[in-house]
């Protein structure tokens, strides 16, 4: 099973440019997860909701043009859940959980905490709520879990080009990095780091400073897999060559059962 994730920074814009259709068709993945779609389905053409006749699941926020996620799969998922069941978070349309075979896939657009202290608290509260959701799934016996999306935090110094300059900035604050430590300690693996341990690999670049041209970026988009799926992980990768957003896609491949 090939899974891809991309913060598209506005699904209508990348569709209008033809970039999204080309990427979807070329990659041949089983499941595509999109974040920051910035659209409600009433604002989209039918061929955008279910491209190529595939199955699209969408979750959007109450505020138009903000947040939103979509999971597009070749086959309809066995089950779909939207949100955490917490109105404070679910009103922003950040979470889709779909089941594919024996795997539960979390497609999440985690909050950004840079705006002010209030949004940073919202982000940390969201992080904490998500760990409780994970535990709920495991208690119910659904323990083969994949988490993907824009986490909005670089985990280690190796995951951003200028760690010293950004240590006091949300996205690389000690408490944000510590949350990823807690996620890993809870039995998850950062898929990309299973295959690539070196520096210089990023998934987001500031557009205004033309940072992408100089590869001055951050790795803030991830796939995490539960430990029981780790033996089935055969590949993890970034796609910095794919343009159209300030983020690039990330992906993994899992062997069958």
Backbone bond lengths (Angstrom), bond angles and torsions (degrees), N, CA, C in turn:
res aa  C-N    CA-C-N  psi(-1)  N-CA   C-N-CA  omega(-1)  CA-C   N-CA-C  phi
1 X - - - 1.466 - - 1.527 108.88 -
2 X 1.311 115.36 125.13 1.460 121.66 178.71 1.525 108.18 -103.35
3 X 1.342 115.89 126.32 1.458 122.32 -178.30 1.522 109.20 -122.47
4 X 1.325 116.15 135.09 1.457 121.53 178.71 1.515 110.28 -127.42
5 X 1.323 116.37 148.70 1.462 122.55 -179.65 1.518 108.66 -137.11
6 X 1.351 115.70 138.98 1.469 119.48 -178.31 1.519 110.17 -152.31
7 X 1.310 116.25 124.47 1.465 121.36 167.31 1.530 106.14 -79.73
8 X 1.337 115.45 107.00 1.468 120.56 -172.75 1.525 112.87 -86.53
9 X 1.347 117.28 -11.24 1.468 121.57 179.24 1.540 110.92 53.10
10 X 1.330 114.50 49.61 1.466 120.53 179.17 1.511 111.77 109.67
11 X 1.348 116.93 95.90 1.458 120.29 -174.48 1.528 112.20 -66.10
12 X 1.322 117.48 -33.03 1.470 119.13 -178.51 1.524 111.20 -67.04
13 X 1.316 116.71 -35.60 1.472 120.16 -179.54 1.531 110.88 -67.70
14 X 1.336 117.95 -46.24 1.471 119.22 -178.00 1.528 110.85 -71.21
15 X 1.334 117.01 -28.04 1.467 119.64 175.98 1.534 110.02 -70.70
16 X 1.316 116.39 -43.87 1.459 121.23 -179.04 1.530 111.08 -60.12
17 X 1.324 116.66 -35.15 1.469 121.21 178.57 1.531 112.13 -77.88
18 X 1.314 117.47 -11.96 1.460 121.03 -177.35 1.512 113.90 83.78
19 X 1.319 116.38 -0.67 1.461 120.99 -175.98 1.524 111.38 -68.55
20 X 1.313 116.79 -43.58 1.462 119.98 -175.79 1.524 111.50 -65.81
21 X 1.335 117.27 -46.21 1.461 120.30 -179.93 1.520 110.93 -59.38
22 X 1.343 116.38 -43.83 1.465 120.69 -179.00 1.519 110.95 -61.27
23 X 1.343 115.57 -43.77 1.466 120.72 -179.35 1.525 111.19 -65.47
24 X 1.325 117.12 -46.73 1.460 121.04 -179.69 1.524 111.59 -58.44
25 X 1.318 115.46 -44.95 1.468 119.92 -175.68 1.522 111.99 -73.50
26 X 1.319 116.34 -37.01 1.466 120.74 -175.22 1.517 112.93 -72.30
27 X 1.323 117.34 -37.89 1.461 120.50 -168.60 1.526 113.76 -75.33
28 X 1.302 117.93 -28.64 1.455 119.48 178.67 1.514 114.30 63.58
29 X 1.326 116.88 32.22 1.461 120.55 179.02 1.521 110.64 -79.43
30 X 1.315 115.78 161.99 1.458 121.10 175.72 1.522 111.39 -82.64
31 X 1.347 115.30 -35.45 1.459 120.55 -178.56 1.526 109.34 -139.68
32 X 1.342 116.13 136.13 1.459 123.39 176.22 1.529 108.41 -119.92
33 X 1.318 115.98 128.62 1.461 120.91 178.09 1.526 108.83 -113.00
34 X 1.318 116.94 127.22 1.460 122.59 -179.82 1.516 109.18 -114.91
35 X 1.320 116.28 141.88 1.461 121.35 173.94 1.532 109.86 -124.92
36 X 1.324 114.26 163.47 1.459 123.58 -177.66 1.531 110.27 51.07
37 X 1.320 114.10 51.60 1.464 119.91 -179.01 1.525 112.04 -71.62
38 X 1.326 117.28 -27.96 1.473 122.76 176.32 1.526 112.63 56.84
39 X 1.329 116.37 38.76 1.466 118.81 -178.32 1.517 110.70 -156.08
40 X 1.312 115.20 144.02 1.450 122.12 167.96 1.527 107.79 -96.29
41 X 1.315 117.43 154.08 1.469 119.09 -173.35 1.529 112.35 -62.02
42 X 1.337 117.84 -25.92 1.446 120.32 176.80 1.516 113.54 -66.59
43 X 1.335 116.19 -14.55 1.460 121.53 178.68 1.524 112.17 -96.09
44 X 1.339 116.96 0.41 1.456 121.13 -173.72 1.520 112.06 -113.31
45 X 1.311 115.37 150.34 1.452 121.36 172.68 1.535 108.73 -73.68
46 X 1.335 118.03 149.78 1.473 120.26 -178.71 1.518 113.51 -54.26
47 X 1.341 117.06 -37.13 1.465 119.37 -178.59 1.522 112.41 -70.15
48 X 1.328 118.22 -14.72 1.454 121.27 174.54 1.525 110.91 -84.42
49 X 1.322 116.39 -33.63 1.463 120.81 -178.17 1.524 110.86 -69.65
50 X 1.332 115.98 -42.77 1.478 122.07 178.94 1.522 109.17 -127.76
51 X 1.340 118.27 71.83 1.469 119.99 -174.73 1.527 112.37 -62.09
52 X 1.321 114.89 140.16 1.468 123.04 178.61 1.532 112.18 58.42
53 X 1.324 116.92 21.06 1.458 119.87 -178.63 1.514 113.58 77.93
54 X 1.329 117.60 7.39 1.456 121.38 176.44 1.532 109.20 -74.23
55 X 1.328 115.47 -178.48 1.463 120.28 -176.41 1.529 110.13 -102.77
56 X 1.322 117.08 121.91 1.461 121.61 179.30 1.521 111.97 -111.59
57 X 1.317 115.82 131.40 1.462 122.55 171.89 1.528 107.28 -116.20
58 X 1.336 116.53 133.81 1.457 121.42 -174.58 1.526 110.63 -128.79
59 X 1.299 115.71 144.89 1.466 121.54 172.35 1.526 106.63 -136.99
60 X 1.324 115.86 126.36 1.464 119.64 -175.68 1.521 110.28 -129.61
61 X 1.315 114.84 163.53 1.448 120.66 -179.33 1.523 112.42 -88.09
62 X 1.318 114.42 167.98 1.463 120.21 177.72 1.527 111.17 -67.47
63 X 1.318 116.60 -30.39 1.458 121.93 -179.91 1.527 109.60 -86.73
64 X 1.311 117.11 122.67 1.461 120.32 -179.57 1.523 111.19 -67.76
65 X 1.346 114.98 146.08 1.455 120.44 177.28 1.509 114.17 72.72
66 X 1.341 116.71 23.80 1.465 120.12 -174.51 1.518 109.56 -142.64
67 X 1.327 116.68 137.36 1.457 123.23 173.20 1.528 111.46 58.91
68 X 1.328 117.88 -148.36 1.459 122.40 177.82 1.514 114.26 96.44
69 X 1.342 115.52 144.74 1.465 122.15 177.39 1.524 109.12 -137.27
70 X 1.326 115.18 157.73 1.463 121.33 176.15 1.515 108.78 -145.42
71 X 1.334 116.11 141.11 1.459 122.23 174.68 1.520 107.95 -122.20
72 X 1.315 115.97 119.31 1.462 123.01 -176.29 1.523 108.03 -115.00
73 X 1.326 116.53 124.99 1.466 119.96 -175.91 1.520 110.80 -133.48
74 X 1.326 115.50 153.00 1.466 120.69 179.76 1.532 110.54 -65.10
75 X 1.342 115.43 -36.27 1.460 120.99 177.35 1.519 109.03 -119.98
76 X 1.308 117.27 148.09 1.455 120.71 -179.96 1.526 110.50 -62.20
77 X 1.320 118.43 136.37 1.459 120.63 178.20 1.522 111.27 -67.02
78 X 1.327 115.11 155.65 1.463 120.29 -179.54 1.521 111.66 -69.50
79 X 1.324 116.56 -28.17 1.467 120.52 177.88 1.516 109.09 -154.05
80 X 1.329 115.69 158.18 1.465 122.21 -178.89 1.524 108.78 -139.00
81 X 1.328 116.31 133.10 1.461 121.32 172.77 1.527 107.87 -129.60
82 X 1.322 115.02 140.44 1.460 120.94 178.66 1.521 109.31 -114.99
83 X 1.327 115.85 121.16 1.450 119.77 176.40 1.513 114.14 81.47
84 X 1.342 114.93 -178.43 1.456 123.96 -179.70 1.522 112.52 -96.69
85 X 1.339 117.02 -8.82 1.451 119.68 -169.76 1.517 112.10 82.81
86 X 1.341 115.61 17.98 1.467 122.35 178.40 1.530 106.97 -118.77
87 X 1.329 118.66 108.53 1.469 120.81 -174.30 1.528 114.07 -53.94
88 X 1.327 117.31 -36.28 1.460 121.23 -178.94 1.527 111.17 -55.95
89 X 1.319 116.24 -39.01 1.464 120.84 -178.75 1.521 112.39 -92.41
90 X 1.314 116.19 -39.28 1.461 119.94 -172.45 1.518 112.79 -68.01
91 X 1.330 117.29 -22.53 1.455 120.64 178.10 1.517 113.63 -67.20
92 X 1.343 116.78 -11.87 1.472 120.24 178.17 1.524 112.38 -98.96
93 X 1.321 118.22 -2.23 1.465 120.80 173.40 1.512 113.89 61.75
94 X 1.324 117.13 56.29 1.459 120.95 -172.62 1.535 114.98 -110.38
95 X 1.309 118.54 -5.02 1.460 119.84 -168.35 1.524 112.33 -135.97
96 X 1.323 116.10 129.91 1.460 123.46 168.18 1.529 107.76 -130.44
97 X 1.321 116.45 131.79 1.461 121.74 175.37 1.522 107.58 -120.19
98 X 1.320 116.43 118.85 1.463 121.14 -179.16 1.524 109.25 -125.92
99 X 1.318 114.73 148.61 1.463 119.59 -179.40 1.527 109.73 -108.03
100 X 1.329 115.34 127.73 1.461 122.57 -178.33 1.530 107.48 -128.59
101 X 1.322 116.39 109.39 1.454 119.28 -173.91 1.518 109.77 63.45
102 X 1.330 116.76 -124.11 1.461 120.49 179.28 1.525 112.56 -99.70
103 X 1.339 116.68 12.70 1.466 121.65 -174.66 1.522 110.87 -112.58
104 X 1.336 116.06 131.83 1.460 121.37 170.72 1.526 108.06 -96.95
105 X 1.320 115.82 125.00 1.467 122.93 -174.62 1.521 110.24 -110.04
106 X 1.327 115.98 120.82 1.459 122.61 176.65 1.527 108.40 -98.19
107 X 1.311 116.15 114.64 1.466 122.45 174.72 1.528 106.48 -103.84
108 X 1.334 116.77 110.98 1.460 119.98 -170.48 1.529 111.61 -132.85
109 X 1.316 114.35 134.36 1.461 121.79 169.42 1.528 106.35 -103.41
110 X 1.328 115.73 95.23 1.457 120.74 -177.32 1.531 109.93 -70.11
111 X 1.321 117.89 148.40 1.470 120.30 -177.14 1.525 113.23 -64.92
112 X 1.320 114.57 155.70 1.464 123.57 172.87 1.527 107.54 -97.39
113 X 1.320 116.85 134.54 1.464 120.40 -177.19 1.508 115.03 -105.60
114 X 1.322 117.74 12.13 1.462 120.12 -172.11 1.527 114.10 -76.82
115 X 1.325 117.64 -23.25 1.468 118.99 -170.63 1.527 112.67 -63.42
116 X 1.329 116.19 -49.74 1.465 119.88 -178.97 1.532 108.78 -166.59
117 X 1.321 116.46 179.11 1.464 121.47 -177.55 1.534 111.20 -62.84
118 X 1.331 116.37 -33.70 1.454 119.59 179.11 1.515 112.54 -62.78
119 X 1.335 116.18 -42.64 1.460 119.37 179.61 1.529 111.48 -72.62
120 X 1.326 116.67 -31.53 1.459 119.11 175.90 1.527 109.93 -64.22
121 X 1.335 116.85 -42.25 1.463 120.19 177.21 1.523 110.49 -63.34
122 X 1.333 116.87 -41.43 1.466 121.31 177.78 1.532 109.64 -58.76
123 X 1.320 116.00 -43.51 1.468 120.80 179.98 1.523 111.03 -61.65
124 X 1.329 116.85 -47.18 1.457 120.19 -177.82 1.524 111.12 -68.16
125 X 1.320 117.19 -35.41 1.466 120.42 176.06 1.532 110.39 -65.99
126 X 1.324 116.54 -39.49 1.464 121.76 177.03 1.521 109.66 -62.18
127 X 1.327 116.68 -46.20 1.465 121.52 177.02 1.530 110.71 -54.61
128 X 1.332 116.00 -48.83 1.464 120.64 -177.96 1.525 111.03 -63.63
129 X 1.328 117.13 -41.38 1.463 120.98 179.53 1.527 110.91 -63.42
130 X 1.320 116.35 -36.47 1.459 119.50 -178.76 1.528 111.28 -64.66
131 X 1.310 118.30 -40.75 1.462 120.28 178.37 1.526 110.77 -60.26
132 X 1.319 117.52 -35.29 1.469 120.84 177.01 1.528 110.97 -67.86
133 X 1.337 116.75 -36.56 1.458 120.75 177.30 1.529 110.16 -63.01
134 X 1.321 116.08 -42.94 1.464 121.09 178.27 1.526 110.51 -57.79
135 X 1.312 115.63 -45.99 1.463 119.71 -179.91 1.525 111.12 -63.92
136 X 1.312 117.61 -37.12 1.467 121.09 177.55 1.525 110.91 -62.22
137 X 1.326 117.03 -42.74 1.460 120.42 177.96 1.521 110.83 -62.11
138 X 1.315 116.41 -44.41 1.459 119.17 -178.41 1.524 111.75 -64.85
139 X 1.305 117.32 -39.75 1.468 120.15 179.19 1.520 111.33 -63.63
140 X 1.326 116.31 -28.38 1.459 120.16 179.37 1.524 112.42 -83.60
141 X 1.327 116.94 -1.55 1.455 121.12 179.16 1.512 114.70 93.51
142 X 1.321 117.30 0.30 1.473 121.42 177.84 1.527 107.32 -95.08
143 X 1.329 115.66 89.88 1.461 119.36 -169.91 1.527 114.10 -117.33
144 X 1.336 117.78 2.18 1.469 120.24 173.55 1.527 106.67 -94.82
145 X 1.330 115.47 99.05 1.458 121.14 -167.23 1.521 111.68 -122.75
146 X 1.330 115.20 137.92 1.460 122.85 171.77 1.521 107.62 -123.99
147 X 1.317 115.85 131.09 1.463 122.59 178.58 1.519 107.62 -116.11
148 X 1.316 117.22 128.37 1.461 118.74 176.20 1.514 110.13 -140.05
149 X 1.323 114.67 160.76 1.451 119.91 174.99 1.510 113.03 137.80
150 X 1.319 113.76 -171.98 1.459 122.88 178.28 1.530 106.97 -86.95
151 X 1.327 115.63 106.23 1.467 121.39 -177.13 1.529 110.81 -84.82
152 X 1.322 117.26 -16.84 1.463 122.92 177.75 1.523 113.34 63.06
153 X 1.344 116.62 25.23 1.467 121.83 174.31 1.517 108.83 -145.37
154 X 1.329 116.45 133.92 1.454 122.09 170.21 1.528 107.48 -88.43
155 X 1.311 117.14 129.50 1.464 120.16 -170.49 1.529 113.40 -74.48
156 X 1.325 116.58 -53.61 1.466 121.63 -174.89 1.538 110.04 -122.82
157 X 1.324 115.96 168.61 1.467 119.76 178.57 1.518 111.76 -56.79
158 X 1.322 116.29 -32.51 1.464 120.71 -179.71 1.528 111.47 -66.04
159 X 1.331 117.00 -16.29 1.457 121.13 -174.29 1.526 114.59 -92.47
160 X 1.314 117.40 7.02 1.466 120.07 171.03 1.515 109.47 -148.75
161 X 1.318 115.40 153.20 1.460 120.53 -171.97 1.526 112.47 -70.82
162 X 1.336 117.35 -32.47 1.466 120.66 -174.61 1.530 110.55 -130.25
163 X 1.325 116.53 72.34 1.466 119.63 -175.16 1.522 114.29 -64.22
164 X 1.327 118.17 -39.91 1.469 120.04 -177.18 1.523 111.48 -62.87
165 X 1.315 116.38 -43.04 1.457 120.49 -177.84 1.530 112.36 -69.34
166 X 1.320 116.81 -19.55 1.464 119.93 -173.21 1.520 114.25 -113.11
167 X 1.319 117.90 9.25 1.463 119.88 -177.13 1.533 111.85 -63.11
168 X 1.304 117.85 -27.56 1.456 120.30 179.79 1.518 114.13 -96.31
169 X 1.326 117.02 10.43 1.461 122.43 -177.02 1.526 109.88 -105.44
170 X 1.335 116.93 138.16 1.461 119.27 175.41 1.522 109.74 -59.09
171 X 1.307 114.44 133.37 1.451 122.03 -171.21 1.508 110.48 114.92
172 X 1.350 115.82 -18.25 1.461 120.09 174.90 1.527 110.61 -147.53
173 X 1.311 116.33 25.93 1.463 120.32 175.95 1.531 109.37 -73.15
174 X 1.325 117.30 146.97 1.470 119.52 -179.64 1.523 113.77 -51.99
175 X 1.338 117.84 -39.71 1.466 118.80 -177.18 1.527 111.46 -71.19
176 X 1.333 117.54 -28.87 1.456 120.39 176.88 1.532 110.43 -72.04
177 X 1.325 116.13 -44.65 1.468 120.48 177.71 1.522 110.78 -63.30
178 X 1.339 116.20 -36.68 1.461 120.58 179.33 1.525 111.25 -64.20
179 X 1.322 117.27 -30.93 1.464 118.97 177.41 1.524 110.85 -64.52
180 X 1.323 117.63 -40.28 1.468 119.11 176.21 1.519 109.99 -63.87
181 X 1.323 117.56 -37.47 1.469 120.15 173.80 1.526 110.67 -56.86
182 X 1.322 116.80 -42.96 1.463 120.61 -179.76 1.532 111.24 -65.80
183 X 1.327 116.23 -39.38 1.462 119.76 177.79 1.527 110.44 -61.46
184 X 1.316 117.09 -45.01 1.463 120.65 179.20 1.525 110.69 -65.20
185 X 1.333 116.08 -40.09 1.466 120.31 179.02 1.526 111.35 -65.60
186 X 1.325 116.11 -24.08 1.465 120.58 178.51 1.524 112.26 -79.81
187 X 1.333 116.51 4.24 1.459 119.84 173.99 1.509 115.46 104.78
188 X 1.337 116.25 35.00 1.455 120.52 177.59 1.523 111.08 -124.00
189 X 1.318 115.21 157.12 1.455 123.10 -179.46 1.519 109.78 -121.03
190 X 1.326 116.64 133.67 1.464 122.14 171.55 1.526 106.55 -74.34
191 X 1.322 116.57 103.52 1.459 121.25 -169.71 1.521 112.97 -57.15
192 X 1.321 117.55 -42.86 1.459 120.08 -175.83 1.520 111.29 -61.36
193 X 1.330 116.52 -39.19 1.469 119.95 -177.56 1.527 113.10 -74.60
194 X 1.307 117.48 -6.10 1.458 120.24 170.96 1.526 111.22 -72.50
195 X 1.327 116.31 -21.83 1.461 120.88 -173.96 1.529 113.71 -119.05
196 X 1.319 118.02 -20.35 1.459 121.69 -176.30 1.521 109.28 -139.64
197 X 1.324 116.36 115.84 1.464 120.91 -177.62 1.527 112.91 -106.70
198 X 1.320 117.35 -1.09 1.449 120.52 -175.53 1.520 113.91 -89.52
199 X 1.337 116.82 170.92 1.471 122.18 179.98 1.523 112.00 -84.06
200 X 1.326 115.23 176.66 1.457 121.74 172.19 1.514 115.32 85.67
201 X 1.337 117.07 12.31 1.458 120.96 -178.56 1.523 108.95 -110.76
202 X 1.328 116.14 112.64 1.462 121.02 -172.97 1.521 110.55 -131.04
203 X 1.336 114.85 161.49 1.469 119.89 -179.86 1.516 112.97 -125.34
204 X 1.352 117.32 -5.89 1.463 120.84 178.44 1.524 109.33 -141.34
205 X 1.338 114.33 139.64 1.464 121.34 178.59 1.524 108.84 -137.49
206 X 1.322 116.46 142.43 1.461 120.86 177.53 1.527 109.54 -68.99
207 X 1.319 116.38 125.53 1.459 121.00 -175.81 1.528 112.15 -74.27
208 X 1.318 117.02 -36.92 1.458 120.73 -173.85 1.524 112.49 -65.68
209 X 1.325 116.40 -34.26 1.469 119.68 -178.60 1.527 112.99 -94.32
210 X 1.342 116.21 7.64 1.471 121.28 -178.62 1.519 111.28 55.04
211 X 1.323 115.18 38.47 1.465 121.07 -174.91 1.525 112.74 -66.61
212 X 1.320 116.27 -25.87 1.465 118.30 -178.03 1.519 111.66 -65.46
213 X 1.308 116.22 -36.03 1.459 119.82 179.80 1.520 111.45 -63.57
214 X 1.332 115.94 -28.52 1.477 120.89 179.71 1.531 112.15 -102.18
215 X 1.312 116.44 2.25 1.465 123.53 -177.19 1.526 112.09 53.93
216 X 1.330 115.82 43.79 1.470 121.43 174.16 1.529 105.72 -98.76
217 X 1.309 115.39 87.83 1.450 119.05 -170.62 1.510 115.02 -132.67
218 X 1.326 113.37 -171.34 1.462 123.56 178.76 1.527 107.96 -131.77
219 X 1.308 117.60 143.51 1.473 120.68 169.87 1.526 106.75 -99.70
220 X 1.325 115.49 100.03 1.464 120.65 -176.92 1.534 111.83 -123.80
221 X 1.337 116.74 2.51 1.466 122.33 177.73 1.531 107.97 -110.29
222 X 1.309 116.14 130.57 1.461 120.08 -168.40 1.519 112.96 -136.87
223 X 1.322 113.83 161.40 1.453 124.51 156.63 1.524 106.75 -120.87
224 X 1.320 116.19 125.58 1.456 122.87 170.97 1.528 107.38 -114.08
225 X 1.319 117.16 135.91 1.462 121.07 177.71 1.520 109.38 -121.90
226 X 1.328 116.31 144.19 1.459 120.30 176.60 1.533 109.26 -66.03
227 X 1.321 115.89 154.31 1.466 121.04 -174.23 1.526 112.15 -58.53
228 X 1.325 118.04 -31.77 1.460 119.23 -179.55 1.527 112.84 -72.79
229 X 1.335 117.33 -11.01 1.460 121.19 173.91 1.526 112.36 -99.25
230 X 1.301 116.40 -9.78 1.465 120.19 -176.90 1.537 112.61 -56.22
231 X 1.344 119.76 -41.25 1.473 118.76 178.41 1.521 113.53 -64.11
232 X 1.329 117.21 -21.04 1.466 120.66 -179.69 1.526 112.93 -91.52
233 X 1.320 117.06 -3.82 1.464 121.37 -179.56 1.529 109.32 -78.11
234 X 1.330 116.96 113.60 1.461 120.83 -176.50 1.527 113.68 -106.67
235 X 1.336 116.23 -16.32 1.465 119.03 -177.55 1.519 109.10 -162.94
236 X 1.335 115.96 145.68 1.470 122.04 171.21 1.519 107.13 -145.90
237 X 1.319 117.12 140.64 1.458 119.05 -169.81 1.521 111.10 -158.19
238 X 1.333 114.80 162.27 1.460 123.87 170.44 1.526 107.83 -112.70
239 X 1.336 116.81 158.13 1.463 121.12 179.11 1.536 110.38 -126.74
240 X 1.335 117.30 67.41 1.465 119.61 -178.13 1.523 113.73 -64.75
241 X 1.318 117.04 -15.41 1.468 120.49 178.93 1.517 112.42 -75.56
242 X 1.326 117.65 -14.06 1.465 121.70 -179.56 1.521 108.56 -86.29
243 X 1.322 116.16 115.75 1.456 122.01 -176.71 1.530 109.94 -101.92
244 X 1.339 115.41 174.42 1.449 120.39 178.56 1.512 113.41 123.15
245 X 1.339 117.29 -15.29 1.455 123.11 -179.71 1.519 107.72 -143.02
246 X 1.341 116.83 169.29 1.459 119.52 173.38 1.528 111.13 -79.43
247 X 1.336 116.34 -7.17 1.464 122.73 172.76 1.523 108.95 -108.83
248 X 1.326 116.19 160.24 1.458 119.75 169.72 1.528 109.03 -114.50
249 X 1.320 118.11 159.28 1.458 120.22 178.21 1.533 112.11 -68.37
250 X 1.330 114.58 156.25 1.466 122.80 173.28 1.520 106.65 -130.84
251 X 1.333 116.42 155.54 1.448 117.54 -176.38 1.513 114.21 -155.01
252 X 1.329 114.81 165.32 1.464 122.06 173.60 1.529 109.16 -141.71
253 X 1.326 115.60 163.38 1.457 121.98 169.75 1.524 107.89 -128.70
254 X 1.331 114.95 135.04 1.459 122.07 179.02 1.525 109.20 -118.06
255 X 1.329 116.42 135.70 1.451 120.66 173.43 1.528 109.23 -72.82
256 X 1.321 115.79 159.96 1.453 120.19 179.02 1.515 111.59 -70.80
257 X 1.319 115.53 175.55 1.471 120.71 -179.47 1.501 111.42 -65.89
